[in-house]
Amino acid sequence: MSERLYFRQLLSGRDFATESLLARQMSNFTYVIGDVETREALLVDPAYSPDDLLAFLDADDLTLVGVVGTHYHADHIGGNLMGHSVAGIAEIAARCDVPIHVQSSETTWVTQGTGVGVPPVVPHEPGDIISVGAIDITLLHTPGHTRGSQCLSFAGRLVSGDTLFLSGCGRTDLPGSDPREMYVSLQDRLASLPDETLLFPGHFYSPEPFATLGEVRAHNAVLAPRSADEWLAFFG
């Protein structure tokens, strides 16, 4: 179904939320995943300016049918970010009656951080598949950065949130983080994905906005350790 895939990588502070200094500093990516035939679309991590993102969908004749949060942090789904109020899923829920897909272990953090209840928040189990038109998306539970972090696997792509960047990985010293679980996520839970998979991270922290997973495996230092003890000694 790759010929039906609609996919866009949008950078906060550049492609949307252009007036927000915070959005520029945080360099978050929001993703649009859709079906070019049905014109249905999902937004992944729609923080900072939901109005801009919804206007983008309208301009491209796309209908929003759902939202996916990779994890609960405010720079991804809205809420309180270091004393700054960030718009996100709460504002989308006020305007659109669509499901908001999260991992079940992340549900409490999401609802408390945003004030959005269940529903429209929809808890999922590891490996659940959601669809937009004919495009199937597998929700991979990858705890470590947060307890319910998830990556999205579809059509030879991986949207990785803050689990894995092109260089480095998400922090493991925050509430809900777990360094040992991060090692398992990086080394085991993502191990079955082929090297040609295109990795699209949650932040623009590298010279390039995406790369193949093979390139990341070859050059990313957090993937070099071959045991949990070795990983924890360097990155725990």
HELIX and SHEET records of a PDB file:
HELIX    1   1 SER A    2  ARG A    4  5                                   3    
HELIX    2   2 LEU A   21  MET A   26  1                                   6    
HELIX    3   3 PRO A   50  ALA A   59  1                                  10    
HELIX    4   4 ALA A   74  ILE A   77  1                                   4    
HELIX    5   5 ILE A   89  ARG A   95  1                                   7    
HELIX    6   6 SER A  104  GLU A  106  5                                   3    
HELIX    7   7 THR A  107  THR A  114  1                                   8    
HELIX    8   8 PRO A  179  VAL A  184  1                                   6    
HELIX    9   9 SER A  185  ARG A  189  3                                   5    
HELIX   10  10 LEU A  213  HIS A  219  1                                   7    
HELIX   11  11 ALA A  221  LEU A  223  5                                   3    
HELIX   12  12 ALA A  228  PHE A  235  1                                   8    
SHEET    1   A 6 LEU A   5  LEU A  11  0                                        
SHEET    2   A 6 PHE A  29  ASP A  35 -1                                        
SHEET    3   A 6 GLU A  40  VAL A  44 -1                                        
SHEET    4   A 6 THR A  63  VAL A  68  1                                        
SHEET    5   A 6 ILE A 100  GLN A 103  1                                        
SHEET    6   A 6 VAL A 121  HIS A 124  1                                        
SHEET    1   B 2 GLY A  79  LEU A  81  0                                        
SHEET    2   B 2 HIS A  84  VAL A  86 -1                                        
SHEET    1   C 6 ILE A 129  VAL A 132  0                                        
SHEET    2   C 6 ILE A 135  HIS A 141 -1                                        
SHEET    3   C 6 GLN A 150  PHE A 154 -1                                        
SHEET    4   C 6 ARG A 157  GLY A 161 -1                                        
SHEET    5   C 6 LEU A 198  PRO A 201  1                                        
SHEET    6   C 6 ALA A 211  THR A 212 -1                                        
END                                                                             
